[in-house]
């Protein structure tokens, strides 16, 4: 906004007080009109804002308080993550933990206990977490649903189709959790990532930097077959 320097210099002793007074008044108007008199409408149902939500300091806090019970009812089987799961954590788990190269690092162990365990992708072996094997993952309901939609001839299943499946009730997984689940399955050699150029990314490539935007699908691994002559050669 434009500032009139002449007015600012002339009334500078009073402007700070006026700004503070008008700010408080504006906040009261917004709280009364939006949070006290207003309601939150979800699927045609109206919800009054709780007292805790009305005194929140940010819109994200208000949303968390008001939507927590709704999400718990709609997605009762969503895993509980103690920390926010972002692609940075997913990439670290893939390159260090699921690749098997630096599984025992303190950071890898912390990430595994914080995120991978919640999806049953990591299990305790002694005093350390290790990636779950295929026979252990086979009992995971989410893994079973993904395997059910994968073509058994090794052709690609679109990634968006998998994400849409995982986002449905009662799980409600977001993309980061979906990538982590698929990476755990790929680590157990249950599937491979497919890029937009048709290349396959398996566990053997996990220690390399993966460009997630290039991945467009997943597929069951296709075993390479060789003739006896080729094997002898």
C-alpha positions as CSV (number, residue, x, y, z in Angstrom):
1,X,0.0,0.0,0.0
2,X,1.0,3.6,-0.4
3,X,2.3,5.6,2.5
4,X,2.0,9.3,2.8
5,X,5.3,10.4,4.3
6,X,4.0,13.8,5.3
7,X,1.1,12.3,7.3
8,X,3.5,9.7,8.7
9,X,5.9,12.4,10.0
10,X,3.2,14.7,11.3
11,X,1.3,12.0,13.3
12,X,4.0,9.4,13.9
13,X,3.4,9.5,17.7
14,X,-0.2,8.6,17.3
15,X,-0.1,6.2,14.3
16,X,1.3,3.2,16.2
17,X,-1.4,3.4,18.8
18,X,-4.1,3.7,16.1
19,X,-2.7,0.8,14.1
20,X,-2.8,-1.4,17.2
21,X,-6.3,-0.4,18.2
22,X,-7.7,-1.0,14.6
23,X,-5.8,-4.3,14.4
24,X,-7.5,-5.5,17.6
25,X,-10.9,-4.3,16.4
26,X,-10.4,-6.0,13.0
27,X,-9.5,-9.3,14.7
28,X,-12.6,-9.2,16.9
29,X,-14.8,-8.6,13.8
30,X,-13.3,-11.5,12.0
31,X,-13.5,-13.8,15.0
32,X,-17.1,-12.9,15.6
33,X,-18.2,-13.1,11.9
34,X,-16.3,-16.2,10.9
35,X,-15.7,-18.3,14.0
36,X,-18.5,-17.3,16.5
37,X,-21.4,-16.6,14.1
38,X,-20.0,-18.8,11.3
39,X,-20.1,-22.5,10.8
40,X,-18.0,-25.1,9.0
41,X,-20.0,-27.0,6.3
42,X,-18.9,-30.5,5.4
43,X,-21.0,-32.7,3.1
44,X,-24.1,-30.5,3.8
45,X,-23.7,-30.7,7.6
46,X,-22.9,-27.7,9.7
47,X,-20.4,-27.7,12.5
48,X,-20.0,-25.0,15.1
49,X,-16.4,-24.0,15.8
50,X,-15.2,-25.2,19.2
51,X,-13.8,-22.8,21.8
52,X,-10.3,-24.2,21.3
53,X,-10.6,-23.5,17.5
54,X,-11.8,-20.0,18.1
55,X,-8.7,-19.0,20.0
56,X,-6.3,-20.7,17.6
57,X,-3.5,-18.6,16.1
58,X,-3.6,-19.9,12.5
59,X,-5.9,-21.4,9.9
60,X,-4.0,-24.6,10.0
61,X,-4.6,-25.0,13.7
62,X,-8.3,-24.4,13.2
63,X,-8.5,-26.9,10.4
64,X,-6.6,-29.5,12.5
65,X,-8.9,-29.1,15.5
66,X,-12.1,-29.1,13.4
67,X,-11.3,-31.9,11.0
68,X,-9.5,-34.3,13.3
69,X,-12.6,-36.2,14.5
70,X,-14.0,-36.2,10.9
71,X,-10.8,-37.8,9.5
72,X,-10.7,-40.3,12.4
73,X,-14.2,-41.4,11.6
74,X,-13.7,-41.5,7.8
75,X,-10.2,-43.0,7.8
76,X,-9.9,-45.2,10.9
77,X,-7.1,-47.3,9.5
78,X,-4.8,-44.4,8.5
79,X,-1.5,-44.9,10.2
80,X,-0.4,-42.5,12.9
81,X,2.9,-40.7,12.1
82,X,4.5,-38.9,15.0
83,X,6.1,-36.4,12.6
84,X,5.0,-35.0,9.3
85,X,6.0,-37.3,6.4
86,X,7.5,-35.4,3.5
87,X,9.3,-36.4,0.3
88,X,12.6,-35.6,2.0
89,X,12.0,-38.4,4.5
90,X,10.7,-40.8,1.8
91,X,13.9,-40.2,-0.3
92,X,16.1,-40.7,2.8
93,X,14.4,-44.0,3.7
94,X,14.6,-45.3,0.1
95,X,18.3,-44.4,-0.5
96,X,19.6,-45.5,2.9
97,X,17.1,-47.9,4.6
98,X,15.3,-49.7,1.8
99,X,18.4,-50.0,-0.3
100,X,20.1,-51.8,2.5
101,X,23.2,-49.7,2.1
102,X,23.0,-47.7,5.4
103,X,20.3,-49.4,7.3
104,X,22.0,-49.2,10.7
105,X,22.6,-45.4,10.6
106,X,21.0,-43.6,13.5
107,X,19.0,-41.4,11.1
108,X,17.8,-44.4,9.1
109,X,16.8,-46.2,12.3
110,X,14.9,-43.1,13.5
111,X,13.1,-42.6,10.1
112,X,12.2,-46.3,10.1
113,X,10.8,-46.3,13.6
114,X,8.9,-43.0,12.9
115,X,7.4,-43.8,9.5
116,X,8.2,-47.2,8.1
117,X,7.0,-49.1,11.2
118,X,3.6,-47.4,11.0
119,X,3.0,-48.9,7.6
120,X,4.5,-52.3,8.7
121,X,7.3,-51.8,6.3
122,X,10.0,-52.3,8.9
123,X,10.5,-55.0,11.6
124,X,12.8,-55.4,14.5
125,X,15.8,-57.7,14.1
126,X,17.6,-57.8,17.4
127,X,17.9,-54.2,18.4
128,X,17.7,-52.8,14.9
129,X,15.0,-52.2,12.4
130,X,15.3,-53.9,9.0
131,X,13.1,-53.7,5.9
132,X,10.2,-56.2,6.0
133,X,10.5,-59.2,3.7
134,X,7.9,-60.2,1.0
135,X,6.3,-62.9,3.1
136,X,5.8,-60.4,6.0
137,X,4.4,-57.7,3.6
138,X,2.0,-60.3,2.0
139,X,-0.1,-60.1,5.2
140,X,-0.5,-56.3,4.9
141,X,-4.0,-55.4,3.6
142,X,-2.7,-52.3,1.7
143,X,-0.1,-54.5,0.0
144,X,-2.7,-57.0,-0.9
145,X,-4.9,-54.3,-2.5
146,X,-2.0,-53.0,-4.6
147,X,-1.0,-56.5,-5.8
148,X,-4.6,-57.1,-6.8
149,X,-4.6,-54.3,-9.3
150,X,-1.1,-55.0,-10.8
151,X,-1.2,-56.8,-14.2
152,X,0.4,-60.2,-13.7
153,X,2.0,-60.1,-17.2
154,X,4.4,-57.4,-16.0
155,X,2.8,-54.5,-17.8
156,X,2.5,-51.1,-16.1
157,X,-0.2,-50.0,-13.7
158,X,-0.6,-46.3,-13.7
159,X,0.7,-44.6,-10.5
160,X,-2.4,-42.4,-10.2
161,X,-4.6,-45.5,-10.1
162,X,-2.6,-46.8,-7.2
163,X,-2.7,-43.4,-5.4
164,X,-6.5,-43.2,-5.9
165,X,-6.8,-46.7,-4.4
166,X,-4.7,-45.8,-1.3
167,X,-6.6,-42.5,-0.8
168,X,-9.9,-44.3,-0.4
169,X,-11.5,-45.0,3.0
170,X,-10.7,-46.5,5.4
171,X,-7.0,-45.6,4.8
172,X,-6.8,-42.2,3.2
173,X,-3.1,-42.2,2.4
174,X,-1.5,-39.1,0.9
175,X,1.1,-39.4,-1.9
176,X,4.1,-39.4,0.4
177,X,2.8,-42.3,2.3
178,X,1.9,-44.0,-1.0
179,X,5.4,-43.6,-2.3
180,X,6.8,-45.0,1.0
181,X,4.5,-48.0,0.8
182,X,5.5,-48.8,-2.8
183,X,9.2,-48.3,-2.0
184,X,8.8,-50.9,0.8
185,X,7.2,-53.3,-1.6
186,X,10.0,-52.7,-4.2
187,X,12.6,-53.3,-1.5
188,X,11.0,-56.7,-1.0
189,X,11.1,-57.3,-4.7
190,X,7.3,-57.4,-5.0
191,X,7.2,-54.6,-7.6
192,X,9.3,-52.2,-9.6
193,X,8.8,-48.5,-10.4
194,X,8.3,-47.6,-14.1
195,X,9.5,-44.3,-15.4
196,X,8.0,-42.2,-18.2
197,X,10.6,-43.6,-20.6
198,X,9.8,-47.2,-19.7
199,X,12.8,-47.8,-17.6
200,X,12.4,-50.0,-14.5
201,X,13.7,-49.0,-11.0
202,X,14.2,-51.9,-8.6
203,X,15.9,-52.1,-5.2
204,X,19.3,-52.3,-6.9
205,X,18.9,-48.6,-8.0
206,X,17.6,-47.3,-4.6
207,X,21.1,-46.0,-3.6
208,X,20.9,-43.6,-6.6
209,X,19.0,-40.4,-6.6
210,X,15.5,-41.1,-7.7
211,X,13.5,-38.4,-9.6
212,X,10.0,-39.1,-8.3
213,X,8.3,-36.9,-10.9
214,X,9.7,-39.3,-13.6
215,X,7.9,-42.3,-12.1
216,X,4.5,-42.9,-13.8
217,X,3.6,-46.5,-12.8
218,X,4.5,-49.7,-11.0
219,X,4.7,-53.3,-12.3
220,X,5.5,-56.7,-11.0
221,X,9.1,-57.7,-11.7
222,X,9.7,-59.7,-14.8
223,X,12.3,-62.4,-14.4
224,X,14.8,-62.5,-17.2
225,X,15.1,-65.9,-19.0
226,X,18.2,-67.1,-20.8
227,X,18.8,-70.1,-23.0
228,X,21.2,-72.8,-21.9
229,X,23.7,-71.7,-24.6
230,X,23.5,-68.1,-23.3
231,X,24.2,-69.3,-19.8
232,X,27.1,-71.4,-20.8
233,X,28.5,-68.5,-22.8
